[in-house]
Amino acid sequence: MMNLVMYFLGGTDDAVFGNNGLWLFLSVGAVALFVVFLPLMNWMETRRKEREAFYKAETFRRLAESSNDNAKAAVELLREQSRQQLQRQREGMKVGGLITIAVGVALCIFLRAMTGSEQGAPWLCGLIPALIGVAMLTYVYVLAGPIE
């Protein structure tokens, strides 16, 4: 890639960039990632969610307009989807809490083994992610209301 850049700029590596070839390569990669790829992916995801919401709303509108039995079925389907989404969210919080607790415990063990006991207690930094995991599990099992 640098050879192509040098060809277009008409110079040698040292004459044009000095020793900044790697910096130029990483800069182009960072610009490509943060200016092009991430906004494009965000836009595509937003469009997909808009289409899904539109199709869902259109389906419920048609079911609700058709007859009384279909309207009740549409409302029941909407409640069931909402309940399943809430259940998936809670299961995700359970898994996230367990993973965060495991990371905290592993960090405590790692820092304890690396520093030993003569340098204070930096291994206590592992309690930060562990307690975040405990808070997540406490919310899921104690504070959150039941799924109806």
C-alpha positions, 0 to 999 in steps of 0.5 A: 500500500505504501508503494502505491502512495509513494508512486502517486506522491512521487517520492521515496519513503524517507523523502515524503513521510520520513518514518511515519508509514505505520502511522499513516497506515493506522490513521487511514484504518482509523478513519475508515473505521470511525468515519465510514464503517461504524456510521454505516452499520448504525444507519443500516441497523436503524433502518432494519428496526424501522422496517420491523416496527412498521411491519409489526404495526401494519400487521396489528392494524390489519388484525384489529380492523378485521374482526373482534376475535382477531383484535383480541388475538392481536392484543394477546400476541402483543402481550406475549411478545412483550413478556418474552422480550422482558424474559430475554432481557432478564436472562441476559442480565443473569448471564451478564451478572455471572460473567462479571462476577467471574471476571472480578474473582479472576482479577482478584486472583490474578492481581494477588498472584502478581503482586504478592502480599508485600505491596498492599492490596491492589487485588481488591480492584477485582471486587469492583466488577464482582460487586457490579455482577452481584448488583445485577443479580440482586436486581434480577432476583430481588428488585425486579417485579415478576414477569406477567 
